Amino acid sequence: MSNSPGSIEDIQQMLAEQNYVCGRPLATVAFLSLQLGRPLFLEGEPGTGKTEIAKAIAAALGRNLIRLQCYEGLDSASAVYEWNFAEQMIAIRTAEASGGADRELLKTELFTEDYLIERPLLQAMRPQPGGAPVLLIDEVDRTDEPFEAFLLEALSDFQVTIPELGTVRAPEPPIVILTSNRTREVHDALKRRCLYHWVDYPGFEREVEILQARAPEAALKLSREVVAFVHKLRGEDLFKKPGVAETIDWAKCLLALDVITLSPEVIADTLGAILKYQDDIQKLENSEIKRMLDAAKADLQMVI
């Protein structure tokens, strides 16, 4: 693959230039995915950077990013194409008004590229400037088994069929990245087509490094306090533990408030940046916040 990184270290550097801090295990599987042309299946908790790596790879390689956001009830037609019915009706009315409509000819003209609306999977099969695009199939666990079966076929041959127009085959297979939050198990047959990696919450030092890359204006002291407190939160019995995305959002909120160091009052005021469920927020009364903050700062003293 042209302009593909030549080593695991190259891909780490390439992603670092896009402010994506990547550990060696993830860099290794991403490197192999690019070298072997195999789809990359990333599974893990929400907010751990699965979607971001697709964006970073696309930007680093200078490829278009095409995103298929999955949802319950998504079907193959919605993912591939649809016909522009509004424009087709205008064409029918115009032909009828002119009085010269040949039904068979009109039918042929209505189902051409001019009236085709391309959806992500079809877009990914088309030639793209700069090379094959990065196709992000995001949160595939939200779909159902019939759509998985369709994906299996599409990713096997890298082609899709439009009954009225025929088969569209990718001249160069797209770089495919699938993500799953594991709300349900994805079928083994689809996983077997892919290289697999579990994206876990990062360790303390790596998350500080990520935060410094994504919010460089934050002082190191504040970044370390933020990460230490978030790590304490992840150890609590919460409905939704904060991901790295929430760590970054919270740090940016604190910067907007000109916060230099964490306090129980500041944390209580900004909990909505890191916790997204009222039940979780209610669990952290002021006394609980103070206990966790004291423990987080004590851990920092031990690290230092």
Order of alpha helices (4+ residues) and beta strands (2+ residues): alpha-alpha-beta-alpha-beta-alpha-beta-alpha-alpha-beta-alpha-beta-alpha-beta-beta-beta-alpha-beta-alpha-alpha-alpha-alpha-alpha-alpha
